[in-house]
Amino acid sequence: MFERFGEFDSADEINATAEGLLKEGDTESLYILAEENGLDREEAEDYINGDVTELTNALMAAYGKLDIENAELKLKEIMEDWLTYIRVECSENPKMAAAVRRKGKSLKGCIGAMMAWSFKHQIPIEKEIIKEAGVNAGRVTMGIPGNGTAKKIIQEYYLGKQG
C-alpha cells in the first residue's frame, strides 16, 4: 500500500504530484500514482489526455484510499457495512472526505474504534433469543453499534469531536 509514492495527506497533494509527473511526461509513473491511490486507469488517462484538469478530487481520493485499505483488510459482513457508512459520510460531507484522506487516519483505525465500542457496550441477550438461535450457553452478550452510533463513531474517529 502506498509503496512508491507514499501516503498522501490530501487530494491536493496527489494532484500536485500528478501535475509534476505530467509536466515531465512520465505517464507510466502517473498510472502508478493513480493505482496506488485507488484511482482507475481511465481516470489517469482522462487527466493525461487533458479531458479533466485534475487527477482526483476529495471524494475520489477518499474512496480510493478506502478501496486500497479494504483490499488489504478484506472486510466482511458488519465491517463491510461500516465501510459503506464511511463512504456515505464522505459523499454527504466534504470535510469527512478530506479527513479520510489524511495521513494517520485509516480504515483499520476506524474499524478498530467501532470494535472497541462494540466490546465496551455489550449487552446480555435474552434467554429466549439464545434458545431460538440454538445456542447452548448460560450467558451471551453482544455489542454492535446501530446506524446512528456508528455514524458518531466514524465522525469522531476521522473528524474529532467537532463532527
Salt bridges, closest charged atoms under 4 A:
GLU7 OE2 - LYS65 NZ 2.79
ASP9 OD2 - ARG102 NH1 3.74
GLU19 OE2 - LYS23 NZ 3.16
GLU45 OE2 - ARG41 NE 3.66
ASP67 OD1 - ARG87 NH2 2.04
GLU89 OE2 - LYS151 NZ 3.63
GLU156 OE1 - LYS161 NZ 3.57
